[in-house]
Every structure is written in C-alpha cells, then in structure tokens.
Amino acid sequence: MDWETLLAGLPLPAMLVERERVTLCNAAGLELLGAAVVGRHPAMAVRAPAVLEAITAAAGKGGVHTARMTLRREGQDVMLAATISSQGAGRVLVVFRDTTEEERAGEMRRDFVANVSHELRTPLTALMGFIETLKHAAKDDPKAREMFLGIMEGEAGRMNRLVRDLLQLSRVEAEERVRPKEPVELRGLLEGVISSLAGVAAKNGDRVELTGDPVVVPGDADQLVQVFTNLIENALKYGAAGQVVRVRLSPEKTVRGPAVRVEVADEGEGIDPVHLPRLTERFYRVDSHRSREMGGTGLGLAIVKHIVSRHRGWLRVESVVGEGSRFSVVLPLG
C-alpha cells in the first residue's frame, strides 16, 4: 500500500506510526503537530497520555481505539478526537478530528439548560411556598392572602416573560440566515416605539429626544421594533431619573456600503468596561438583583444581537462609568 498517497488524500490531519516512530504525516498533520514530527517518537508530537496509550494498545493488540486530547496553539486550546487503528505489522494510523466547536456548542447547551433551570427554579420555589402558606397558615388571613397573591402574580409574570423571551430568541435564531427585505422607514418606527414607552419615561420624569431624518432600510419591522424597544426601555430603566435619553439617526459609511446608525444614549451610571464584551450573552447581567427587580430576563440583548445580525448589521456598545452608555445599531441601506 502506498501510505504516502493515502495520507495525502485524507482531509483530516493524520500520521503513521511504525516501531514507535512517526514515519509519515500528511500536510494537515504537519500543520497541526509541527514540521519536525516525522522521525520522532509519538510522545514528541502529541504529548497526550491517552493517545499514546491508545497507540501502544493498537500496535500490540490491534483493533481501533479512540482518545481525546487538547493541544495548545497560538494561545488557544484546540480539542481533538483521535482515532487510532492498527494496520498490521506494528503499524498504526492516527487520524485527528478538531472537535473544538462541537465541544463549545455542547458546553453552551449545557450552560443554557442550567441557566434556564435556575431562572425558573427561583420563582417556582417562591410560588410553591406561598401556595403552601395560603393553604394552611394564611388560609383565614385576608391581609396576608392579598399580599401573597400579589407576590405570586409578580413571580408568575416573571416566568411568563422568561418563556416569551426564550420563544423569541428561538424564532430569531431559526431565521437568522434569511435576511429580511421589506422596506422599513426607521424614523416613523422609532417614533412609534418612543410613544409606546411614554408611560415608562413618565415614571422617572425622563424624556426621549429623537433627531435625524427619515430613512428606509430593508428589514423586518416587528423585529426592529423589538430591538429599539429593548434599547430605549433599558436606557429609561437603568439611566438616571429625570434624564434625557437621546435617540439619533445618522448616516454611516461602512466597507459594505452606505448604512444608517441608530444611537440610543442615556445619562446613567455607565457600565464597567469589564462587562462590555459579555453584555449580549444569554442571561448575563451587570447587576443581577437590579435587573430582576426591573423585570429583566437576561435575554433582551441576546435577542437584539441576533436580530441585528439577521439584518446584516452591527451592534456597538460604548460606556463611561459615571457618564452613561451609548448603544448603536448600524443597519445597511441595501
């Protein structure tokens, strides 16, 4: 068998081990393990006990073995699955498959399930406790019953908002690859959003100021309403009382062509720079207690990010502690 031709035809990194030496390695393997691997002991190539044990087992007992290893490259961990198969006469073929994204996706799914479970467990535990109290200790106490029912209504509303946002996030992610093309006039849309949030603004004596000319973008009007409702409502809820929230439309030039920037700026406490890279992660909150008190689910900015991505746009966040925050959505005009 022409092993050199066979390895060259494999799309995955691969090496051939004979008599405890790497005798052949294809181009992908050399890129992964380094150019000096050929002619050396496998331990100098992989430095992973599980893989080395599998190579020894395949050489001695035959059969197919699997092992996992982590390789440090350019400051990042690359996770690999190795398939080690005996080819007879002490010859062993080792094929590597990069499972980094697969592992990360699995970790994200596990974290997501854990976060959802945690977010639901708290209000459910509270509800069960209050129901038990109403059935027994507070059964004949109208004042306590009224108080507990009010708290239960709040906890049920919290669960309802969480389920609603989870469904919205699921729908947005499912549609993310399909760019919407319906014409949407942004200034009129923003005027409608600001009008719908008049009650929220009035609570703290805030005012929302809109500037900029009408502009049409290809988009999904309902989803863009979600985006700007979330951003403006956050500015009103987390900004300073009596502030002016400034919403500004302005033209933008990008490498992809002309675009429009919609900027939402508040006069709040600002956000510590350490939090900025993680703001759009699911369930990430700068202040968990305050966010829950305000009715937040921790999913709003994740939904915003996916909607903006679906519109082939960008979300930018700038903040100065003590001065306020500025959230900008850049949407292409064509």
C-alpha positions in Angstrom: 0.0 0.0 0.0 1.2 3.5 -0.9 0.8 5.1 2.5 2.1 8.5 1.5 -0.6 8.8 -1.2 -3.3 7.5 1.2 -2.4 10.0 3.9 -2.1 12.8 1.3 -5.7 12.1 0.3 -7.1 12.3 3.8 -8.8 15.6 4.5 -8.1 15.3 8.3 -4.7 15.5 10.0 -3.1 12.1 10.1 0.2 10.3 10.9 1.6 6.8 10.5 3.5 5.3 13.4 5.9 2.4 13.0 8.2 0.9 15.6 7.5 3.8 18.0 8.4 6.4 15.4 6.3 8.7 13.2 7.2 7.7 9.7 4.7 9.7 7.7 2.4 12.7 8.3 0.2 14.5 5.8 0.1 18.2 5.2 -2.8 18.8 7.6 -1.0 16.8 10.2 2.3 18.7 9.8 0.3 22.0 10.2 -1.3 20.7 13.4 1.6 18.9 15.0 4.6 20.7 13.6 7.0 20.1 10.7 9.6 18.3 13.0 7.2 15.5 13.9 8.4 12.9 11.3 11.1 10.5 12.5 10.4 11.2 16.2 8.7 9.3 18.9 4.9 10.0 19.0 5.2 11.4 22.5 7.1 14.4 21.0 4.2 15.0 18.7 1.0 14.7 20.8 2.2 14.8 24.4 -1.2 13.3 25.5 -1.0 10.1 27.6 -4.5 8.9 26.5 -3.4 9.0 22.8 0.0 7.4 23.5 -1.7 4.6 25.4 -4.1 4.0 22.5 -1.2 3.9 20.0 0.6 1.3 22.2 -2.6 -0.8 22.5 -3.3 -0.7 18.8 0.3 -1.7 17.9 0.3 -4.5 20.5 -3.3 -5.8 20.4 -4.6 -4.5 17.1 -8.1 -3.0 16.7 -9.5 0.5 16.6 -9.1 2.8 19.6 -10.3 6.4 20.3 -8.9 9.0 22.6 -9.2 12.8 23.2 -6.6 15.4 23.7 -6.1 19.1 24.0 -3.5 21.0 22.0 -2.3 24.5 22.8 -1.9 26.6 19.7 -1.5 30.3 19.4 -2.7 30.9 22.9 -5.9 28.9 22.4 -6.9 25.3 23.3 -7.7 23.1 20.3 -9.7 20.0 21.3 -9.1 16.9 19.2 -10.6 13.4 18.9 -8.0 10.8 17.8 -9.0 7.6 16.0 -6.1 5.1 16.3 -6.3 1.9 14.1 -3.9 -1.0 13.7 -2.7 -1.6 10.2 -0.8 -4.8 11.0 3.0 -5.4 11.4 3.1 -2.9 14.3 2.0 -0.1 12.0 -0.6 2.3 13.4 -2.6 5.0 11.7 -3.7 8.0 13.8 -6.3 10.4 12.4 -7.2 13.6 14.3 -10.6 15.5 14.2 -11.0 19.0 15.6 -13.9 18.9 18.0 -13.4 22.4 19.5 -16.6 24.0 18.1 -18.5 20.8 18.9 -17.3 20.8 22.5 -18.1 24.5 22.8 -21.6 24.1 21.4 -22.2 21.3 23.8 -20.9 23.4 26.7 -23.2 26.3 25.6 -26.2 24.0 25.5 -25.4 22.7 29.0 -24.9 26.2 30.3 -28.2 27.3 28.6 -30.2 24.5 30.2 -28.6 25.2 33.6 -29.4 28.9 33.3 -33.0 28.3 32.3 -33.5 25.8 35.1 -32.0 28.3 37.6 -34.2 31.2 36.3 -37.3 29.1 36.6 -36.5 27.4 39.8 -36.5 30.6 41.9 -40.0 31.8 41.0 -41.4 28.3 41.1 -39.9 27.7 44.6 -41.5 31.0 45.7 -44.9 30.1 44.2 -44.9 26.7 45.9 -44.0 28.2 49.2 -46.8 30.8 49.0 -49.3 28.2 47.9 -48.4 26.1 50.9 -48.8 29.1 53.2 -52.1 30.1 51.7 -53.4 26.5 52.2 -52.5 26.5 55.8 -51.1 29.3 57.9 -52.6 32.2 56.0 -55.8 30.4 55.0 -58.0 32.7 57.1 -55.9 35.9 56.9 -57.3 38.2 54.2 -54.4 40.7 54.6 -51.7 38.1 54.2 -53.6 36.4 51.4 -53.7 39.7 49.5 -50.0 40.3 49.9 -49.0 36.7 48.9 -51.2 36.8 45.9 -49.6 40.0 44.7 -46.1 38.4 45.1 -47.3 35.3 43.3 -48.6 37.4 40.4 -45.2 39.0 40.1 -43.4 35.7 40.1 -45.8 34.2 37.5 -45.3 37.3 35.4 -41.5 36.8 35.6 -41.8 33.2 34.4 -44.1 34.3 31.6 -41.6 37.0 30.4 -38.8 34.4 30.5 -40.8 31.9 28.4 -41.8 34.7 26.0 -38.2 35.8 25.6 -37.0 32.2 25.1 -39.5 31.7 22.3 -38.5 35.0 20.7 -34.8 34.0 20.9 -35.5 30.6 19.4 -37.5 32.2 16.5 -34.8 34.8 15.8 -32.0 32.2 15.8 -34.1 30.0 13.4 -34.5 32.9 10.9 -31.0 34.4 11.3 -29.7 33.2 8.0 -32.6 34.7 6.0 -32.1 38.4 5.6 -35.4 40.4 5.6 -36.0 42.6 2.5 -39.2 44.6 3.2 -38.7 48.4 3.2 -38.9 49.9 6.7 -38.9 53.6 7.4 -36.9 53.9 10.6 -37.8 57.3 11.9 -41.5 56.5 11.9 -40.8 53.2 13.5 -38.7 54.9 16.3 -41.5 57.5 16.9 -43.9 54.6 17.4 -41.6 52.9 19.9 -41.0 56.1 21.8 -44.7 56.7 22.0 -45.3 53.2 23.4 -42.7 53.8 26.1 -44.2 57.1 27.2 -45.5 55.5 30.5 -42.1 54.1 31.3 -40.5 57.5 30.7 -43.0 59.3 32.8 -42.4 57.1 35.9 -38.9 58.7 36.4 -39.6 62.0 34.8 -37.5 61.1 31.8 -37.7 62.5 28.3 -36.8 60.8 25.0 -35.4 63.1 22.3 -35.4 61.8 18.7 -33.2 63.5 16.0 -32.4 62.6 12.4 -34.1 62.4 9.0 -36.4 59.6 7.7 -34.5 56.7 6.1 -35.6 53.4 4.6 -33.8 50.1 5.3 -34.6 46.6 4.2 -35.8 44.8 7.3 -38.4 43.1 9.4 -40.5 45.9 11.1 -41.7 43.8 14.0 -38.2 42.6 14.9 -36.7 46.1 14.6 -39.4 47.3 17.0 -38.2 44.6 19.4 -34.6 45.9 19.0 -35.3 49.6 19.7 -38.0 48.9 22.3 -35.4 46.9 24.2 -32.6 49.5 23.9 -34.7 52.5 24.7 -36.6 50.8 27.6 -33.2 49.8 29.1 -32.0 53.4 28.8 -35.1 54.6 30.6 -35.0 51.9 33.3 -31.3 51.9 34.1 -30.5 55.6 33.4 -30.7 58.5 35.9 -34.1 59.8 37.0 -35.1 63.0 35.1 -32.6 62.3 32.3 -32.9 62.9 28.5 -32.5 59.7 26.5 -31.2 60.7 23.1 -32.1 58.7 20.1 -30.2 59.8 17.0 -30.4 58.7 13.3 -27.3 59.5 11.3 -25.7 58.3 8.0 -22.8 55.8 8.3 -20.2 54.7 5.7 -19.1 51.1 6.0 -16.9 48.8 4.0 -20.1 47.2 2.7 -21.6 50.4 1.5 -23.9 53.1 2.9 -25.7 52.5 6.2 -27.6 54.2 8.9 -26.6 54.4 12.6 -29.3 54.5 15.3 -27.8 55.6 18.5 -29.5 55.3 21.9 -27.7 57.3 24.7 -28.6 57.5 28.3 -27.3 59.6 31.3 -27.0 56.7 33.7 -24.2 55.2 35.8 -22.4 53.7 32.9 -21.1 50.2 32.6 -17.7 49.0 33.8 -15.5 48.1 30.7 -15.1 44.5 32.1 -18.7 43.8 31.4 -19.0 45.2 27.8 -17.7 42.1 25.9 -20.3 39.9 27.6 -23.4 42.1 27.5 -25.1 40.1 24.7 -24.5 36.7 26.3 -27.7 34.9 27.3 -28.6 35.5 30.9 -25.6 37.8 31.5 -26.4 40.7 33.8 -24.3 43.5 35.1 -26.4 43.7 38.2 -28.5 40.6 38.6 -30.6 41.8 41.6 -31.4 45.1 40.0 -32.2 43.5 36.6 -34.6 41.0 38.2 -36.3 43.8 40.2 -36.8 45.7 36.9 -38.4 42.6 35.3 -35.4 41.7 33.1 -34.9 38.2 31.9 -31.2 38.5 30.9 -32.1 37.7 27.3 -33.0 41.1 25.8 -29.6 42.0 24.4 -29.1 38.5 23.1 -32.3 38.8 21.1 -31.1 42.3 19.9 -27.8 40.8 18.8 -29.4 38.1 16.7 -32.0 40.4 15.1 -29.2 42.9 14.2 -27.2 40.0 12.8 -30.1 38.8 10.7 -30.3 42.4 9.2 -26.6 42.1 8.4 -25.9 44.9 10.8 -23.7 45.6 13.8 -24.3 46.4 17.5 -21.8 48.6 19.2 -21.7 49.5 22.9 -19.8 52.4 24.4 -19.9 53.4 28.1 -18.1 55.6 30.5 -18.7 54.9 34.2 -20.5 57.9 35.8 -21.4 59.4 32.4 -23.8 57.0 30.7 -23.9 54.4 27.9 -24.4 54.5 24.2 -25.8 51.6 22.2 -25.6 51.9 18.4 -27.2 49.8 15.8 -25.7 50.1 12.3 -28.0 48.8 9.5 -27.0 48.7 5.8 -29.2 50.6 3.4 -29.0 48.0 0.7 
